[in-house]
């Protein structure tokens, strides 16, 4: 019933998505750019900012914040929420993932603890059932914490590591290169306990056992020239937990891709396992307009479509032209995403897009600050 918009100039905008009416502007929601917004229930929402803080707001009383949360030391970029435990999970460019207990929230803030740390952290997401945490990095790595336990803080070398590996590739979708693939895990050796079996818990080495918070380090296969390297700028999860959606750009910013990776059945249980938990199924090259800016894409609520920023508009993408379920469109080798429709209504580069969870509607926002709402005509 409310569309909230995070803005670069310290503002949060609120709209009625049905009438398109502008409801309110929180002109000084933060002291720096507002990066993300997450609703906790039908009245409470959280915002995070480059001012290193998270703020909680109540729709019934928007003149003041419920409270401000201090704990990060750099720009805060992502907010997730576990509705079962009411734990707020945030991540920032300080490399930290922090857990906040909203059950014990006061005007002075919430009790919090550092849950995880890694260098080059870009985005963090929780699976819909909170069974996994995914973290993307600017160095092209994807970290997966399996059998997630948010109540257990993780310190370096105190958690089991499942061997770093490259995701399943497709020769039809990936350009060949005269040199071999980049070394997997090299950029994170110091942070991830050197990816060495001697730091793994004994339970992780027993066949058939997947310990809580076991870490898998992946280099997702991305079409294009491997030698250019990749930065995972946007990370989303299928609403049914079937797949992850990545927006990747080359380190030279001359290529940009949207890729879908299916979760393989079960999680790797042994360090020596050759199977990784993700497989590239679909991808498509993007317009690569507005180089250097992060474009946030999303799944539709039923998971059948993807809305992706594309130049001065958005593209609606499907796994096939009939918008069938992902499970009914799984190719043996990675295939292209199908363009269903393109929508262009902006005069600047589109940076974000979002489906309504309840209505047949899409919103998009561009670099100059304009918000567009799209509804189908029947």
Buried (B, 14 or more C-beta within 10 A) or exposed (E): EBBBBBBEEBBBBBBEBEEEEEBBBBEEBBEBBBBBBBBBEEEBBBBBBBBBBBBBBEBEEBEEBBBBBEBBEEBBBBBBBBEEBBBBBBBBBBBBBBBBBBEEBEEEBBEBEBBBBBBBBBBBBBBBEBEBBBBBBBBBBBBBBBEBEBEEBBEBEEBBBBBBBBBBBBEEBBEEEEEEEBEBBEBBEEBBBBBEEEBBBEEBBEEEBBBBBBBBBBBBBBBBBBEBBBBBBBBBBBBBBBBBBBBBBBBEBEBBBBBBBBBBEEBBBBBEBEBBBBBBBBBBEBBBBBEEBBBBBBBBBEBBBBBBBBBBBBBBBBBBEEBEBBEEBBBEEBBBBBBBEEBBBBEBBBBBBBBBEEEEBBBBBBBEEEBBBBEEEE
